[in-house]
Structures are given as structure tokens and as C-alpha cells.
Amino acid sequence: MAGSRSKRNDPERRQRIVEATLDVIAEYGVTGTTHRRIAAAAGVPLGSVTYYFATLEVLLTTAFLQLANDSSEAFRATLAAAKTRDEAKEAVIDIIAESIWAAPRTLLLSYELYAFAARHPPVTAVMQQWMDSSRAALGRFFDPLTARALDALIEGIGIHNSIDRAPLDRDAIRTLVEQLAGPMSASR
């Protein structure tokens, strides 16, 4: 009886369901994501999924919000180390070239999030929050238009590099960043 009680009072269960949702989306896409697959991936009874999340849309939104928050945090942390505009440009290059936000799984989930948001307008708030966070981090060093262009460049190159036969290398990325944000100072 104590064993079943500890399972029922599992404080990590909700978070496991959210993480399992991202795993299921990565494997099957949003259209192949079901309560049953999520429950199996999380190792919880089916009823637990619906207990914590009233609808699949609520669960998908929660999972995508976590994805956006985690990705934004990696992005912010990289830019937070920058003290100068040149260091911020170098951080942008690192974010793109080292796939800091764009690990293959994150990219795949991002594709799913964009498609889901396009068909579920309330979820666009998750995307807007992600973009706002990225632009705010960039805004410490760049004017709003340049921050927006760099944000689009970061995502766009990440997406293209993930499927392109000839992904851009660090030097090409540096050239693009300098074209958008101005050349690095001579002292660098």
C-alpha cells in the first residue's frame, strides 16, 4: 500500500507528463501525439494525463511553452555573458554556429510549434513570448530593427543548416552578422 501511495503522490508526475509530451511530439509530430502515447512515454496511467491537463491542446501549449522557455534561457545565458557590442556579435555567431538553441531535437520541436501555432491562434502567444525574449536579450546591444533581423537570422540559419547539404560555416555566419550589425571593431 505504501508503494501505491507514493506513486499517487508523485510530485514530479506533472513535469514528467510535459517532458514526455515533447518526446512524443519529437517522435510522432503534433498530429501523432495522443494522450495514450504521452501516458506511455511518461510511465503514468492515462487518467493522470487528463487529470493534470483538461485537453490535449492545453498540454501541447504547456509543453511548447516549456520548450520556448528552455530555448530562451540558453539564448539569454549566451548573450548575458557579453559586455560589449562586439562580444554580443560573437555570442550571436556562437548561438548560430554552435547550434546553442538549435539542437536537432529543439529544431524539430520548433517546426512543430510553428505549424501548431499557425493553426491554433491562441498558441501564437507562446511564439510571441519566445521572440520577445530573444529580441530583449539582443536589445541590450542592438537597436530594435537590428535585434529583430538578428533574431530572424539566428532562427533562419539554424533551420537552413539543419537540412542544407552545404550548411553555412562560422566564417560565413560572421560575414552575415557583420553585414546586419556592422563590422567587429579593429581591436578584436
C-alpha positions in Angstrom: 0.0 0.0 0.0 2.8 2.4 0.8 4.2 1.8 -2.8 0.9 2.8 -4.4 0.6 5.8 -2.1 4.0 7.2 -3.1 3.0 6.8 -6.8 -0.2 8.6 -6.3 1.6 11.4 -4.5 4.3 11.7 -7.1 5.2 15.4 -7.1 7.2 15.0 -10.4 4.4 13.5 -12.4 3.0 16.6 -14.0 6.5 17.6 -15.2 7.2 14.1 -16.5 4.0 14.3 -18.5 5.1 17.7 -20.0 8.6 16.3 -20.9 7.0 13.1 -22.3 4.8 15.3 -24.4 7.8 16.9 -26.0 9.3 13.4 -26.6 6.2 12.2 -28.3 5.9 15.3 -30.4 9.5 14.9 -31.5 8.9 11.3 -32.4 5.3 11.5 -33.9 4.7 15.2 -34.6 1.8 17.1 -33.2 -0.7 15.2 -35.3 0.5 11.8 -34.0 0.5 13.0 -30.4 -2.2 11.3 -28.3 -3.0 11.1 -24.6 -2.2 7.3 -24.7 1.3 7.9 -26.2 2.1 10.6 -23.7 0.9 8.4 -20.8 3.0 5.5 -22.0 6.1 7.7 -22.5 5.7 9.3 -19.1 5.1 5.9 -17.4 1.8 7.1 -15.9 -1.8 6.0 -16.1 -3.8 7.5 -18.9 -6.1 9.2 -16.3 -3.1 11.2 -14.9 -2.7 13.0 -18.2 -6.3 14.2 -18.3 -6.2 14.9 -14.5 -3.3 17.4 -14.9 -4.4 18.8 -18.4 -8.0 19.3 -19.3 -7.4 19.0 -23.0 -4.6 17.9 -25.4 -4.3 21.5 -26.6 -3.7 22.7 -23.1 -1.0 20.0 -22.7 0.6 20.8 -26.0 0.6 24.5 -25.2 2.2 23.8 -21.8 4.9 21.6 -23.4 5.6 24.2 -26.1 5.8 26.9 -23.5 8.5 24.9 -21.7 10.4 24.4 -24.9 10.3 28.1 -25.6 11.4 29.0 -22.0 14.3 26.5 -22.1 15.4 27.7 -25.5 15.1 31.3 -24.5 17.1 30.6 -21.4 20.0 29.1 -23.4 19.8 32.1 -25.7 19.8 34.7 -22.9 22.6 33.0 -21.0 24.9 33.1 -24.0 24.1 36.8 -24.6 24.3 37.7 -20.9 28.0 36.9 -20.8 28.6 39.7 -23.4 29.8 43.1 -22.1 30.3 44.9 -25.4 28.6 45.0 -28.7 31.4 43.1 -30.3 31.1 40.4 -27.6 27.3 40.3 -28.4 28.0 39.8 -32.1 30.4 37.0 -31.2 27.7 35.5 -29.0 25.2 35.6 -31.9 27.8 33.8 -34.0 28.2 31.2 -31.3 24.5 30.8 -31.0 24.2 30.0 -34.7 27.5 28.2 -35.3 27.3 26.0 -32.2 23.6 25.4 -32.5 23.1 26.6 -29.0 19.3 27.0 -29.3 19.0 24.8 -32.4 20.0 21.3 -31.4 18.3 18.8 -33.8 15.6 17.9 -31.3 14.8 21.5 -30.5 14.7 22.4 -34.2 12.3 19.6 -34.8 10.1 20.7 -31.9 10.3 24.3 -33.2 9.0 23.2 -36.6 6.1 21.5 -34.9 5.5 24.6 -32.7 5.4 26.9 -35.7 2.9 24.7 -37.5 0.7 24.2 -34.4 0.7 27.9 -33.7 -0.3 28.7 -37.3 -3.4 26.5 -36.8 -4.1 27.4 -33.2 -4.0 31.2 -32.8 -4.0 31.2 -29.0 -0.7 29.4 -29.1 0.9 32.2 -31.1 1.3 33.8 -27.7 3.9 31.2 -26.9 5.8 32.1 -30.1 5.5 35.8 -29.4 6.9 35.3 -25.9 9.8 33.4 -27.3 10.5 36.1 -29.9 10.1 38.9 -27.3 12.6 37.2 -25.0 15.2 36.8 -27.8 14.8 40.3 -29.0 15.1 41.7 -25.5 18.3 39.8 -25.0 19.6 41.2 -28.3 18.2 44.6 -27.5 20.9 45.2 -24.8 23.3 45.8 -27.7 21.3 46.4 -30.9 18.6 48.8 -32.0 15.1 47.1 -32.3 15.2 46.6 -36.0 18.7 45.1 -35.9 17.7 42.9 -33.0 14.7 41.6 -35.0 16.9 40.9 -38.0 19.5 39.1 -36.0 16.7 37.0 -34.3 15.4 36.0 -37.7 18.9 35.3 -38.9 19.6 33.0 -35.9 16.4 31.0 -36.4 16.6 31.0 -40.2 20.2 29.8 -40.4 19.5 27.2 -37.7 16.6 25.9 -39.8 18.5 26.0 -43.1 21.7 24.5 -41.6 19.7 21.6 -40.2 18.6 20.4 -43.7 21.0 22.1 -46.1 23.5 19.9 -47.9 26.1 22.8 -47.5 25.4 24.4 -44.1 27.0 27.8 -43.5 30.3 27.7 -41.6 31.4 30.0 -38.9 33.1 32.4 -41.3 30.0 32.8 -43.5 27.9 33.3 -40.4 30.3 36.0 -39.1 30.1 37.8 -42.5 26.3 37.8 -42.3 26.2 39.0 -38.7 28.7 41.8 -39.6 26.5 42.8 -42.6 23.5 43.1 -40.3 25.1 44.6 -37.2 28.2 46.2 -38.5 31.8 45.0 -38.6 33.7 44.0 -35.4 36.0 46.7 -34.0 39.6 46.7 -35.2 40.8 46.0 -31.6 39.2 42.5 -31.7 
